[in-house]
Amino acid sequence: MSDLELEGRRAHVTGAASGIGWAIAQRLAAGGARVAISDVDEEGAKARAAELGSGHVGLGCDVRSMSEVSAAIDATVDAFGGLDLLVNNAGVEIGKPMVDTEEDEFMTLMDINVNGVYRASRAATAALAAAAAAGSDSAIVNIASVAGVGGCPLLSAYCASKAAVIRFSEVCAIELREAGVRVNAVCPAFIDTPMVQRLAPAVAAMTGMEFGDVVAVKQGRYGTLEEVAEVVAFLGSSEAAWTTGSHYVLDGGISGGLL
């Protein structure tokens, strides 16, 4: 994909102080986009924005709060003069059997992974639609997971949340089409991030296999941050102008059940 397809685009990436979100922010900035990095770790978000250089902003934002999400989107619009691309990346996981998952754990995960996507999408829609009316190819890209496509032991809450993100993306694509806003989801499998590595002890206990061996058997290797970021960059560019309502699976061929 040509970097020129991202030149001048104004993007907001949630949960981007580390992991996949940070890789996405770097890829968008490398392509010429101005990027607002938001994260519950405000200092981390500001530090990452400084790493990208002038023209980018770092914002504190807890996606569990509608007021904080709205303020972060407003700050992005104020800084950039508008918004062309929202990437909903903020998320958490719980690696436990369903019967051991406490209600407050389940609800907190859903509040971040699902409600956070709703809050940011709702807060950003007016700005995205305004940009589309002015000629921009506006887009939302939601980071779901292959766990939302097929079930995985120990991830009942996570699977439920990511399945919800996929369906939510499809509905938003329909509802926002007339406003000129595209909506797609990206569904990675095991990517070598700290969040994924935190699952290792639970997976080993259930399968009797080391986590790295499970990954090797099921998907050949870990996916890379850069591979996910490249797909997001494509979906956020004008090269994907006729792509909406889809979910893109990045899993080395393991869809239909992880373990």
N, C-alpha and C positions, 0 to 999 in steps of 0.2 A: 504493500500500500504506500502510495506517495505521501510523504510528510505534508505536502502542500494542502492535502484534504483537511488538515486540522488547523491550518494557519488562521490565527485570529479568533478561533472559537473560544467561548467563555464557558468554563466547566467548573462544576462543584462535585467533589468526591468525598463521600462520608466515610468515616473510619479509616482515614488515609495516612495516619501517622506511622503505620507499620504494615507489614505483610502485603497482601494482594492490593490493598488500597494504595499503598505507597508506590508499588510498581506501576499501577494504572496512572497515578499522578505524574510519575516520571515519564511514562510513554506519551501522555498527552502533551506535556510541556515540551518534550523533545520534538514533537510534531508541530509546534508553534502555537499551541493553545495556552491561554492564561488559565491558571488553575487555582481554585480555592480548596484548600485542604481543611476539612473539619474533622474533629475527633473529640472524644470525651477527655482525652489527654491534650489539653489546650497548649501547654508548653511544647509538647511533642509536635503538634500540628504547626505551630509557629516556627519551630526549628526546621521542620521539613520544608516549609514554604521558603525559608531563607536559603536552604540548600538549592532549591530550584532557581533562585535568583530574583532579581527585581521583576515586578509585574505580577507576582503570585502572592496569595494571602493565606495565612493560617488562622483558623477560628476554633474556639472551644465550642463543642456542641454535644449534648447528650440526646440521642435520638428518642429517648423515652419521654422527652418534654416537647410538647407542641410549641411552646413559646420559644424555647431555645432553637429548635429547628427553624421556625419562621424567622427568628432574628439572624440566624446564620445565612439563610437564603437571601434575606434582605441586604445583609452586609456584602454578599457576593455581587448582587445586582448593583449596589451603590459603588462598589470598587471597580466593576468592569463595565458598567453602563448597560447591563443586560445579562441574560443567561441563555446559552444555546444547548448545554448538555448537563444532565444530572446523572451521576453514577451513584446508585445506592449500594454501598459496599459494607457498611457497618454491620457486624454480626458477631455472635458468640456461639459456643457449642457446649453440650453436656454429654459426657461419655458414661452413661449408666444404663443398666437395665430399666425398663419402664417401671417395674414394681418398686425400684429403689429411688426413682426420681420424685422428689418432693413437689407438692403443688406450687410452692412459691418459686422453685427453680424452673419449672415448666412455664409458668406464667411470665417470669422475667425474660426467659429466652424468647418467647413469643412476642413480648412487648418490644424487644430490640429488633429481632429478625424480621418480624412481619409488620407490626405497628410502626416501627421506624421507617420502613419503606413507604407505607401509606402517608405518614406525616410529611416526609420530605417531598414525596410526589405531589401531595396536595399543596404544600407551601410553594412549590416551584412552578406549578402549572400555569399560573397567570403570566409569569415572566417568560416561560418557554413559548407560550402561545403568542405573546407580544413579539418575541423575536421571530417566530414563524411568519407572522403577519408582515414583518419587515423584510422577509425574504430569506431568513435563516432556515436551515434544515435542522429543526429542533428535535432533541431525542432524550429519552430516559433509558439507561441501561441498568438493570437490576442484577446484582450478583446473587444467584440462587446456588444450586449445587446438584450434582448427580444424585445426592441423597434425597432430592425432591422428585426424582424420576423413578427410583427403585429403593426398596427398603433396605436398611442396614442395621443389624443388631447393635445395641447400646446407644443408638441415636434416634430414639422414638420422637423426642421433642424436636430435635434438629431436622429430621426428615419431614415431620409435619409442617414445620415453619417454612422450609424451602419449597415444599410442594405448594404451599399457600402463595409464596412469592411468584411462582411460575403462573398459577391461575390468575393472580392479581395483575400480573404483567399483561396477560392476554386480554383481560377485560379493559384495562386502561388503554391498550392499543386500539380497541374498538371505539371507546368513548372519546379518545383524544384525537382520533384520525382527522375529523373535520377541522380541528384547531391546528393541524399541521405538526403534531407532536408524535413522533414514533416511539414505541416502547418495546424493548426486547429484554430477554433474560439470558444470562450466561451461567452454565452449570458445570463447574469444574469437579473432578474427582479428587484424589489425594494429591495435594500440592505440598511441597516441602516447606511448611511454615510452622512457627511455634504452636499455633492453634491445633494443627493436625498432629504434631508430635505429642501434644498433651493427651491424645487418645491412645498412645502406644501401650501403656500399662494395662488399660482395660481390654484392648483388643488382644493382647498377648494372653491375658487371663482367660478370655473366653475361647480363643482358638487354639491355644497351645503353641502358637507360632509367634516369632518376633515380628514386630510391626513391619519392619523393612522387608521381611520375607513375604508377608501378606500382600504388600504393595507389588512386589516383584511378580508374584503369582497372578494377581488379579489384573493389574494394568501395565505390567512390564517395567515401569519405572515411575518415579514421581513426575508429575507435571511441573513445569517451571512457572514462576511468577511472570516471566516475560511472555510465555505462551498465552496466559490468560489476558494479560494487558494488551496484547496485540489484537485479540478478538474484540475486546472492549473498544479499542481505538477504531477498529473497522466499523463497528456498530454505531460509534459516535461520530463518524465522518459522513460526508455527503456521498461517498461510494456506496453506502448502504441506504440510499434514499428511498428505495422501494422495499425495504425490509422492516416489517413491524409485526408484532404479535407472535414472534418466534422465540424458541429457547434453544440455545446452542450448547450442545453437550461436548465437554472436553474431558475424556475419560480413558483414552487408550483402548476403548472397545468393551467396557465392562457394564454398560447399561443393562438394567433389568434385574439388578441385585448385586450389591457390593461384595458380600461375603457368603 
